[in-house]
Amino acid sequence: MAKTSETALGLAVMRFLATRPNGQATMRTIIKQLPDRIELTAEDHEPSGVRPHEEMWEQRVRNLKSHDDTLGNILAEGLIERLDRGHYRLTEAGYAHLGYRE
């Protein structure tokens, strides 16, 4: 089974943020809670070759910030926003994308 796409991970992050007060969470909280909210593959659980002590899926979630100028990225598309270092919020556009608000 292949690695979970960054698109699918981004959607899982958005869905998680939608459950949080004010749609906000730290990256640490996101990383801690996300495995309970998305089915990760064996490849997702392989060790990261770039970040010691992380699994591939964790690196790929953190890549959402690194790739924030890439078309289709949830930050680039304005679906979530970075409030400060390591702290993110689901935007109104993000809620609308999920169908939670008009």
Backbone as XML, in Angstrom:
<?xml version="1.0"?>
<chain id="A" units="angstrom">
  <residue number="1" name="MET">
    <atom name="N" x="0.845" y="-1.187" z="0.000"/>
    <atom name="CA" x="0.000" y="0.000" z="0.000"/>
    <atom name="C" x="0.891" y="1.252" z="0.000"/>
  </residue>
  <residue number="2" name="ALA">
    <atom name="N" x="0.550" y="2.235" z="-0.764"/>
    <atom name="CA" x="1.349" y="3.458" z="-0.913"/>
    <atom name="C" x="1.161" y="4.405" z="0.270"/>
  </residue>
  <residue number="3" name="LYS">
    <atom name="N" x="2.055" y="5.391" z="0.314"/>
    <atom name="CA" x="1.938" y="6.435" z="1.346"/>
    <atom name="C" x="0.665" y="7.243" z="1.119"/>
  </residue>
  <residue number="4" name="THR">
    <atom name="N" x="0.100" y="7.730" z="2.208"/>
    <atom name="CA" x="-1.063" y="8.609" z="2.139"/>
    <atom name="C" x="-0.616" y="9.933" z="1.508"/>
  </residue>
  <residue number="5" name="SER">
    <atom name="N" x="-1.386" y="10.449" z="0.582"/>
    <atom name="CA" x="-1.010" y="11.677" z="-0.116"/>
    <atom name="C" x="-1.051" y="12.880" z="0.806"/>
  </residue>
  <residue number="6" name="GLU">
    <atom name="N" x="-0.276" y="13.902" z="0.453"/>
    <atom name="CA" x="-0.325" y="15.145" z="1.231"/>
    <atom name="C" x="-1.718" y="15.760" z="1.160"/>
  </residue>
  <residue number="7" name="THR">
    <atom name="N" x="-2.415" y="15.562" z="0.054"/>
    <atom name="CA" x="-3.785" y="16.068" z="-0.072"/>
    <atom name="C" x="-4.687" y="15.409" z="0.967"/>
  </residue>
  <residue number="8" name="ALA">
    <atom name="N" x="-4.591" y="14.088" z="1.105"/>
    <atom name="CA" x="-5.410" y="13.372" z="2.086"/>
    <atom name="C" x="-5.018" y="13.757" z="3.505"/>
  </residue>
  <residue number="9" name="LEU">
    <atom name="N" x="-3.722" y="13.914" z="3.760"/>
    <atom name="CA" x="-3.276" y="14.343" z="5.080"/>
    <atom name="C" x="-3.782" y="15.751" z="5.380"/>
  </residue>
  <residue number="10" name="GLY">
    <atom name="N" x="-3.740" y="16.630" z="4.388"/>
    <atom name="CA" x="-4.240" y="17.992" z="4.569"/>
    <atom name="C" x="-5.723" y="18.006" z="4.909"/>
  </residue>
  <residue number="11" name="LEU">
    <atom name="N" x="-6.484" y="17.177" z="4.222"/>
    <atom name="CA" x="-7.922" y="17.082" z="4.495"/>
    <atom name="C" x="-8.161" y="16.564" z="5.915"/>
  </residue>
  <residue number="12" name="ALA">
    <atom name="N" x="-7.374" y="15.595" z="6.342"/>
    <atom name="CA" x="-7.494" y="15.079" z="7.712"/>
    <atom name="C" x="-7.158" y="16.161" z="8.731"/>
  </residue>
  <residue number="13" name="VAL">
    <atom name="N" x="-6.149" y="16.963" z="8.435"/>
    <atom name="CA" x="-5.798" y="18.081" z="9.321"/>
    <atom name="C" x="-6.972" y="19.054" z="9.402"/>
  </residue>
  <residue number="14" name="MET">
    <atom name="N" x="-7.562" y="19.379" z="8.273"/>
    <atom name="CA" x="-8.695" y="20.301" z="8.263"/>
    <atom name="C" x="-9.863" y="19.743" z="9.079"/>
  </residue>
  <residue number="15" name="ARG">
    <atom name="N" x="-10.164" y="18.477" z="8.889"/>
    <atom name="CA" x="-11.271" y="17.859" z="9.634"/>
    <atom name="C" x="-10.982" y="17.870" z="11.127"/>
  </residue>
  <residue number="16" name="PHE">
    <atom name="N" x="-9.734" y="17.627" z="11.495"/>
    <atom name="CA" x="-9.358" y="17.679" z="12.908"/>
    <atom name="C" x="-9.533" y="19.098" z="13.447"/>
  </residue>
  <residue number="17" name="LEU">
    <atom name="N" x="-9.019" y="20.089" z="12.728"/>
    <atom name="CA" x="-9.135" y="21.471" z="13.188"/>
    <atom name="C" x="-10.596" y="21.876" z="13.363"/>
  </residue>
  <residue number="18" name="ALA">
    <atom name="N" x="-11.470" y="21.344" z="12.512"/>
    <atom name="CA" x="-12.894" y="21.678" z="12.604"/>
    <atom name="C" x="-13.503" y="21.208" z="13.926"/>
  </residue>
  <residue number="19" name="THR">
    <atom name="N" x="-12.878" y="20.256" z="14.591"/>
    <atom name="CA" x="-13.399" y="19.745" z="15.864"/>
    <atom name="C" x="-12.854" y="20.505" z="17.067"/>
  </residue>
  <residue number="20" name="ARG">
    <atom name="N" x="-11.912" y="21.391" z="16.841"/>
    <atom name="CA" x="-11.214" y="22.085" z="17.923"/>
    <atom name="C" x="-11.854" y="23.439" z="18.229"/>
  </residue>
  <residue number="21" name="PRO">
    <atom name="N" x="-11.707" y="23.904" z="19.468"/>
    <atom name="CA" x="-12.209" y="25.244" z="19.792"/>
    <atom name="C" x="-11.593" y="26.285" z="18.858"/>
  </residue>
  <residue number="22" name="ASN">
    <atom name="N" x="-12.422" y="27.088" z="18.276"/>
    <atom name="CA" x="-12.018" y="28.134" z="17.333"/>
    <atom name="C" x="-11.262" y="27.585" z="16.135"/>
  </residue>
  <residue number="23" name="GLY">
    <atom name="N" x="-11.361" y="26.281" z="15.888"/>
    <atom name="CA" x="-10.689" y="25.672" z="14.737"/>
    <atom name="C" x="-9.184" y="25.725" z="14.824"/>
  </residue>
  <residue number="24" name="GLN">
    <atom name="N" x="-8.638" y="25.795" z="16.041"/>
    <atom name="CA" x="-7.205" y="25.999" z="16.225"/>
    <atom name="C" x="-6.531" y="24.829" z="16.926"/>
  </residue>
  <residue number="25" name="ALA">
    <atom name="N" x="-5.261" y="24.610" z="16.576"/>
    <atom name="CA" x="-4.435" y="23.622" z="17.273"/>
    <atom name="C" x="-2.977" y="23.859" z="16.931"/>
  </residue>
  <residue number="26" name="THR">
    <atom name="N" x="-2.122" y="23.367" z="17.791"/>
    <atom name="CA" x="-0.690" y="23.408" z="17.503"/>
    <atom name="C" x="-0.335" y="22.213" z="16.629"/>
  </residue>
  <residue number="27" name="MET">
    <atom name="N" x="0.794" y="22.311" z="15.955"/>
    <atom name="CA" x="1.253" y="21.195" z="15.144"/>
    <atom name="C" x="1.489" y="19.980" z="16.036"/>
  </residue>
  <residue number="28" name="ARG">
    <atom name="N" x="1.988" y="20.196" z="17.227"/>
    <atom name="CA" x="2.219" y="19.091" z="18.162"/>
    <atom name="C" x="0.919" y="18.338" z="18.444"/>
  </residue>
  <residue number="29" name="THR">
    <atom name="N" x="-0.162" y="19.066" z="18.673"/>
    <atom name="CA" x="-1.464" y="18.443" z="18.927"/>
    <atom name="C" x="-1.978" y="17.737" z="17.684"/>
  </residue>
  <residue number="30" name="ILE">
    <atom name="N" x="-1.816" y="18.361" z="16.535"/>
    <atom name="CA" x="-2.240" y="17.749" z="15.275"/>
    <atom name="C" x="-1.522" y="16.412" z="15.087"/>
  </residue>
  <residue number="31" name="ILE">
    <atom name="N" x="-0.207" y="16.412" z="15.245"/>
    <atom name="CA" x="0.587" y="15.193" z="15.064"/>
    <atom name="C" x="0.156" y="14.120" z="16.070"/>
  </residue>
  <residue number="32" name="LYS">
    <atom name="N" x="-0.133" y="14.522" z="17.279"/>
    <atom name="CA" x="-0.526" y="13.566" z="18.314"/>
    <atom name="C" x="-1.887" y="12.937" z="18.018"/>
  </residue>
  <residue number="33" name="GLN">
    <atom name="N" x="-2.825" y="13.730" z="17.514"/>
    <atom name="CA" x="-4.202" y="13.283" z="17.338"/>
    <atom name="C" x="-4.518" y="12.690" z="15.963"/>
  </residue>
  <residue number="34" name="LEU">
    <atom name="N" x="-3.773" y="13.047" z="14.950"/>
    <atom name="CA" x="-4.127" y="12.661" z="13.578"/>
    <atom name="C" x="-4.206" y="11.150" z="13.345"/>
  </residue>
  <residue number="35" name="PRO">
    <atom name="N" x="-3.330" y="10.339" z="13.928"/>
    <atom name="CA" x="-3.431" y="8.896" z="13.662"/>
    <atom name="C" x="-4.764" y="8.287" z="14.077"/>
  </residue>
  <residue number="36" name="ASP">
    <atom name="N" x="-5.474" y="8.922" z="14.982"/>
    <atom name="CA" x="-6.801" y="8.443" z="15.383"/>
    <atom name="C" x="-7.874" y="8.837" z="14.378"/>
  </residue>
  <residue number="37" name="ARG">
    <atom name="N" x="-7.515" y="9.675" z="13.396"/>
    <atom name="CA" x="-8.514" y="10.245" z="12.497"/>
    <atom name="C" x="-8.317" y="9.891" z="11.028"/>
  </residue>
  <residue number="38" name="ILE">
    <atom name="N" x="-7.236" y="9.173" z="10.728"/>
    <atom name="CA" x="-6.979" y="8.772" z="9.349"/>
    <atom name="C" x="-6.270" y="7.431" z="9.369"/>
  </residue>
  <residue number="39" name="GLU">
    <atom name="N" x="-6.612" y="6.577" z="8.427"/>
    <atom name="CA" x="-5.955" y="5.275" z="8.349"/>
    <atom name="C" x="-4.614" y="5.445" z="7.643"/>
  </residue>
  <residue number="40" name="LEU">
    <atom name="N" x="-3.560" y="5.209" z="8.374"/>
    <atom name="CA" x="-2.210" y="5.344" z="7.837"/>
    <atom name="C" x="-1.724" y="3.986" z="7.348"/>
  </residue>
  <residue number="41" name="THR">
    <atom name="N" x="-0.927" y="3.999" z="6.298"/>
    <atom name="CA" x="-0.416" y="2.769" z="5.707"/>
    <atom name="C" x="0.897" y="2.357" z="6.373"/>
  </residue>
  <residue number="42" name="ALA">
    <atom name="N" x="1.342" y="1.165" z="6.070"/>
    <atom name="CA" x="2.638" y="0.689" z="6.579"/>
    <atom name="C" x="3.752" y="1.620" z="6.107"/>
  </residue>
  <residue number="43" name="GLU">
    <atom name="N" x="3.665" y="2.105" z="4.873"/>
    <atom name="CA" x="4.674" y="3.038" z="4.357"/>
    <atom name="C" x="4.649" y="4.362" z="5.106"/>
  </residue>
  <residue number="44" name="ASP">
    <atom name="N" x="3.483" y="4.787" z="5.543"/>
    <atom name="CA" x="3.382" y="6.019" z="6.329"/>
    <atom name="C" x="4.153" y="5.891" z="7.642"/>
  </residue>
  <residue number="45" name="HIS">
    <atom name="N" x="4.194" y="4.689" z="8.178"/>
    <atom name="CA" x="4.842" y="4.452" z="9.471"/>
    <atom name="C" x="6.344" y="4.195" z="9.365"/>
  </residue>
  <residue number="46" name="GLU">
    <atom name="N" x="6.876" y="4.162" z="8.147"/>
    <atom name="CA" x="8.321" y="3.978" z="7.996"/>
    <atom name="C" x="9.045" y="5.194" z="8.559"/>
  </residue>
  <residue number="47" name="PRO">
    <atom name="N" x="10.278" y="5.006" z="9.043"/>
    <atom name="CA" x="11.046" y="6.135" z="9.579"/>
    <atom name="C" x="11.340" y="7.174" z="8.496"/>
  </residue>
  <residue number="48" name="SER">
    <atom name="N" x="11.283" y="8.422" z="8.874"/>
    <atom name="CA" x="11.632" y="9.511" z="7.969"/>
    <atom name="C" x="13.135" y="9.480" z="7.723"/>
  </residue>
  <residue number="49" name="GLY">
    <atom name="N" x="13.527" y="9.648" z="6.492"/>
    <atom name="CA" x="14.944" y="9.718" z="6.174"/>
    <atom name="C" x="15.514" y="11.103" z="6.407"/>
  </residue>
  <residue number="50" name="VAL">
    <atom name="N" x="14.648" y="12.078" z="6.632"/>
    <atom name="CA" x="15.061" y="13.468" z="6.781"/>
    <atom name="C" x="14.996" y="13.938" z="8.232"/>
  </residue>
  <residue number="51" name="ARG">
    <atom name="N" x="13.963" y="13.536" z="8.926"/>
    <atom name="CA" x="13.754" y="14.004" z="10.300"/>
    <atom name="C" x="13.877" y="12.830" z="11.271"/>
  </residue>
  <residue number="52" name="PRO">
    <atom name="N" x="14.960" y="12.795" z="12.031"/>
    <atom name="CA" x="15.137" y="11.703" z="12.995"/>
    <atom name="C" x="13.970" y="11.654" z="13.987"/>
  </residue>
  <residue number="53" name="HIS">
    <atom name="N" x="13.605" y="10.464" z="14.388"/>
    <atom name="CA" x="12.567" y="10.235" z="15.399"/>
    <atom name="C" x="11.162" y="10.543" z="14.896"/>
  </residue>
  <residue number="54" name="GLU">
    <atom name="N" x="10.980" y="10.664" z="13.595"/>
    <atom name="CA" x="9.645" y="10.867" z="13.033"/>
    <atom name="C" x="9.348" y="9.781" z="12.026"/>
  </residue>
  <residue number="55" name="GLU">
    <atom name="N" x="8.065" y="9.478" z="11.894"/>
    <atom name="CA" x="7.618" y="8.596" z="10.825"/>
    <atom name="C" x="7.338" y="9.441" z="9.593"/>
  </residue>
  <residue number="56" name="MET">
    <atom name="N" x="7.260" y="8.781" z="8.446"/>
    <atom name="CA" x="7.049" y="9.494" z="7.182"/>
    <atom name="C" x="5.790" y="10.365" z="7.210"/>
  </residue>
  <residue number="57" name="TRP">
    <atom name="N" x="4.707" y="9.846" z="7.779"/>
    <atom name="CA" x="3.474" y="10.625" z="7.769"/>
    <atom name="C" x="3.643" y="11.918" z="8.558"/>
  </residue>
  <residue number="58" name="GLU">
    <atom name="N" x="4.411" y="11.886" z="9.652"/>
    <atom name="CA" x="4.637" y="13.093" z="10.445"/>
    <atom name="C" x="5.396" y="14.133" z="9.627"/>
  </residue>
  <residue number="59" name="GLN">
    <atom name="N" x="6.421" y="13.672" z="8.931"/>
    <atom name="CA" x="7.193" y="14.580" z="8.073"/>
    <atom name="C" x="6.289" y="15.196" z="7.014"/>
  </residue>
  <residue number="60" name="ARG">
    <atom name="N" x="5.417" y="14.391" z="6.458"/>
    <atom name="CA" x="4.550" y="14.873" z="5.380"/>
    <atom name="C" x="3.511" y="15.869" z="5.899"/>
  </residue>
  <residue number="61" name="VAL">
    <atom name="N" x="3.038" y="15.679" z="7.128"/>
    <atom name="CA" x="2.129" y="16.672" z="7.715"/>
    <atom name="C" x="2.882" y="17.978" z="7.940"/>
  </residue>
  <residue number="62" name="ARG">
    <atom name="N" x="4.100" y="17.897" z="8.455"/>
    <atom name="CA" x="4.907" y="19.112" z="8.646"/>
    <atom name="C" x="5.242" y="19.765" z="7.300"/>
  </residue>
  <residue number="63" name="ASN">
    <atom name="N" x="5.307" y="18.967" z="6.239"/>
    <atom name="CA" x="5.565" y="19.514" z="4.904"/>
    <atom name="C" x="4.442" y="20.433" z="4.433"/>
  </residue>
  <residue number="64" name="LEU">
    <atom name="N" x="3.272" y="20.313" z="5.041"/>
    <atom name="CA" x="2.183" y="21.216" z="4.663"/>
    <atom name="C" x="2.622" y="22.666" z="4.829"/>
  </residue>
  <residue number="65" name="LYS">
    <atom name="N" x="3.413" y="22.944" z="5.853"/>
    <atom name="CA" x="3.957" y="24.294" z="6.038"/>
    <atom name="C" x="5.091" y="24.542" z="5.056"/>
  </residue>
  <residue number="66" name="SER">
    <atom name="N" x="5.969" y="23.559" z="4.891"/>
    <atom name="CA" x="7.116" y="23.718" z="3.988"/>
    <atom name="C" x="6.686" y="23.967" z="2.546"/>
  </residue>
  <residue number="67" name="HIS">
    <atom name="N" x="5.561" y="23.403" z="2.165"/>
    <atom name="CA" x="5.073" y="23.520" z="0.788"/>
    <atom name="C" x="3.920" y="24.520" z="0.686"/>
  </residue>
  <residue number="68" name="ASP">
    <atom name="N" x="3.933" y="25.527" z="1.550"/>
    <atom name="CA" x="2.794" y="26.446" z="1.642"/>
    <atom name="C" x="2.616" y="27.375" z="0.455"/>
  </residue>
  <residue number="69" name="ASP">
    <atom name="N" x="3.513" y="27.280" z="-0.524"/>
    <atom name="CA" x="3.334" y="28.076" z="-1.738"/>
    <atom name="C" x="3.012" y="27.181" z="-2.942"/>
  </residue>
  <residue number="70" name="THR">
    <atom name="N" x="2.691" y="25.923" z="-2.683"/>
    <atom name="CA" x="2.409" y="24.952" z="-3.737"/>
    <atom name="C" x="0.907" y="24.889" z="-3.990"/>
  </residue>
  <residue number="71" name="LEU">
    <atom name="N" x="0.527" y="24.994" z="-5.234"/>
    <atom name="CA" x="-0.880" y="24.894" z="-5.616"/>
    <atom name="C" x="-1.474" y="23.605" z="-5.056"/>
  </residue>
  <residue number="72" name="GLY">
    <atom name="N" x="-2.621" y="23.704" z="-4.429"/>
    <atom name="CA" x="-3.284" y="22.555" z="-3.844"/>
    <atom name="C" x="-2.993" y="22.368" z="-2.369"/>
  </residue>
  <residue number="73" name="ASN">
    <atom name="N" x="-1.982" y="23.030" z="-1.856"/>
    <atom name="CA" x="-1.633" y="22.960" z="-0.440"/>
    <atom name="C" x="-2.693" y="23.709" z="0.366"/>
  </residue>
  <residue number="74" name="ILE">
    <atom name="N" x="-3.070" y="23.169" z="1.517"/>
    <atom name="CA" x="-4.150" y="23.783" z="2.302"/>
    <atom name="C" x="-3.796" y="25.169" z="2.833"/>
  </residue>
  <residue number="75" name="LEU">
    <atom name="N" x="-2.534" y="25.451" z="3.038"/>
    <atom name="CA" x="-2.119" y="26.811" z="3.424"/>
    <atom name="C" x="-2.146" y="27.733" z="2.206"/>
  </residue>
  <residue number="76" name="ALA">
    <atom name="N" x="-1.588" y="27.262" z="1.103"/>
    <atom name="CA" x="-1.552" y="28.068" z="-0.124"/>
    <atom name="C" x="-2.959" y="28.410" z="-0.613"/>
  </residue>
  <residue number="77" name="GLU">
    <atom name="N" x="-3.887" y="27.487" z="-0.404"/>
    <atom name="CA" x="-5.263" y="27.688" z="-0.860"/>
    <atom name="C" x="-6.100" y="28.492" z="0.135"/>
  </residue>
  <residue number="78" name="GLY">
    <atom name="N" x="-5.514" y="28.841" z="1.288"/>
    <atom name="CA" x="-6.230" y="29.638" z="2.279"/>
    <atom name="C" x="-7.251" y="28.846" z="3.085"/>
  </residue>
  <residue number="79" name="LEU">
    <atom name="N" x="-7.107" y="27.522" z="3.119"/>
    <atom name="CA" x="-8.054" y="26.689" z="3.860"/>
    <atom name="C" x="-7.702" y="26.600" z="5.345"/>
  </residue>
  <residue number="80" name="ILE">
    <atom name="N" x="-6.415" y="26.728" z="5.648"/>
    <atom name="CA" x="-5.966" y="26.907" z="7.021"/>
    <atom name="C" x="-4.986" y="28.072" z="7.004"/>
  </residue>
  <residue number="81" name="GLU">
    <atom name="N" x="-4.741" y="28.624" z="8.178"/>
    <atom name="CA" x="-3.768" y="29.705" z="8.277"/>
    <atom name="C" x="-2.848" y="29.456" z="9.450"/>
  </residue>
  <residue number="82" name="ARG">
    <atom name="N" x="-1.648" y="29.952" z="9.325"/>
    <atom name="CA" x="-0.666" y="29.863" z="10.402"/>
    <atom name="C" x="-0.818" y="31.109" z="11.259"/>
  </residue>
  <residue number="83" name="LEU">
    <atom name="N" x="-1.135" y="30.905" z="12.529"/>
    <atom name="CA" x="-1.309" y="32.032" z="13.438"/>
    <atom name="C" x="0.041" y="32.503" z="13.953"/>
  </residue>
  <residue number="84" name="ASP">
    <atom name="N" x="0.869" y="31.579" z="14.325"/>
    <atom name="CA" x="2.251" y="31.839" z="14.721"/>
    <atom name="C" x="2.989" y="30.516" z="14.589"/>
  </residue>
  <residue number="85" name="ARG">
    <atom name="N" x="4.225" y="30.501" z="14.978"/>
    <atom name="CA" x="5.032" y="29.297" z="14.773"/>
    <atom name="C" x="4.375" y="28.076" z="15.428"/>
  </residue>
  <residue number="86" name="GLY">
    <atom name="N" x="4.029" y="27.108" z="14.591"/>
    <atom name="CA" x="3.468" y="25.860" z="15.089"/>
    <atom name="C" x="2.018" y="25.903" z="15.517"/>
  </residue>
  <residue number="87" name="HIS">
    <atom name="N" x="1.296" y="26.983" z="15.205"/>
    <atom name="CA" x="-0.094" y="27.147" z="15.626"/>
    <atom name="C" x="-0.939" y="27.477" z="14.391"/>
  </residue>
  <residue number="88" name="TYR">
    <atom name="N" x="-1.969" y="26.666" z="14.150"/>
    <atom name="CA" x="-2.766" y="26.779" z="12.928"/>
    <atom name="C" x="-4.242" y="26.892" z="13.239"/>
  </residue>
  <residue number="89" name="ARG">
    <atom name="N" x="-4.975" y="27.485" z="12.275"/>
    <atom name="CA" x="-6.422" y="27.647" z="12.421"/>
    <atom name="C" x="-7.094" y="27.359" z="11.082"/>
  </residue>
  <residue number="90" name="LEU">
    <atom name="N" x="-8.225" y="26.699" z="11.146"/>
    <atom name="CA" x="-9.064" y="26.481" z="9.987"/>
    <atom name="C" x="-9.744" y="27.802" z="9.638"/>
  </residue>
  <residue number="91" name="THR">
    <atom name="N" x="-9.689" y="28.200" z="8.388"/>
    <atom name="CA" x="-10.294" y="29.463" z="7.962"/>
    <atom name="C" x="-11.768" y="29.251" z="7.597"/>
  </residue>
  <residue number="92" name="GLU">
    <atom name="N" x="-12.470" y="30.345" z="7.391"/>
    <atom name="CA" x="-13.854" y="30.242" z="6.919"/>
    <atom name="C" x="-13.909" y="29.487" z="5.597"/>
  </residue>
  <residue number="93" name="ALA">
    <atom name="N" x="-12.934" y="29.725" z="4.724"/>
    <atom name="CA" x="-12.870" y="28.988" z="3.455"/>
    <atom name="C" x="-12.682" y="27.495" z="3.712"/>
  </residue>
  <residue number="94" name="GLY">
    <atom name="N" x="-11.909" y="27.169" z="4.738"/>
    <atom name="CA" x="-11.707" y="25.771" z="5.102"/>
    <atom name="C" x="-12.984" y="25.116" z="5.594"/>
  </residue>
  <residue number="95" name="TYR">
    <atom name="N" x="-13.708" y="25.825" z="6.459"/>
    <atom name="CA" x="-15.006" y="25.306" z="6.920"/>
    <atom name="C" x="-15.947" y="25.100" z="5.729"/>
  </residue>
  <residue number="96" name="ALA">
    <atom name="N" x="-15.985" y="26.072" z="4.832"/>
    <atom name="CA" x="-16.856" y="25.968" z="3.660"/>
    <atom name="C" x="-16.444" y="24.791" z="2.781"/>
  </residue>
  <residue number="97" name="HIS">
    <atom name="N" x="-15.143" y="24.604" z="2.608"/>
    <atom name="CA" x="-14.632" y="23.483" z="1.802"/>
    <atom name="C" x="-15.096" y="22.149" z="2.386"/>
  </residue>
  <residue number="98" name="LEU">
    <atom name="N" x="-15.133" y="22.063" z="3.702"/>
    <atom name="CA" x="-15.594" y="20.830" z="4.359"/>
    <atom name="C" x="-17.113" y="20.711" z="4.380"/>
  </residue>
  <residue number="99" name="GLY">
    <atom name="N" x="-17.794" y="21.807" z="4.020"/>
    <atom name="CA" x="-19.256" y="21.801" z="4.031"/>
    <atom name="C" x="-19.843" y="22.066" z="5.393"/>
  </residue>
  <residue number="100" name="TYR">
    <atom name="N" x="-19.042" y="22.625" z="6.301"/>
    <atom name="CA" x="-19.503" y="22.892" z="7.664"/>
    <atom name="C" x="-20.154" y="24.251" z="7.814"/>
  </residue>
  <residue number="101" name="ARG">
    <atom name="N" x="-19.840" y="25.151" z="6.908"/>
    <atom name="CA" x="-20.435" y="26.489" z="6.964"/>
    <atom name="C" x="-20.743" y="26.935" z="5.546"/>
  </residue>
  <residue number="102" name="GLU">
    <atom name="N" x="-21.621" y="27.905" z="5.438"/>
    <atom name="CA" x="-21.964" y="28.432" z="4.110"/>
    <atom name="C" x="-21.034" y="29.548" z="3.723"/>
  </residue>
</chain>
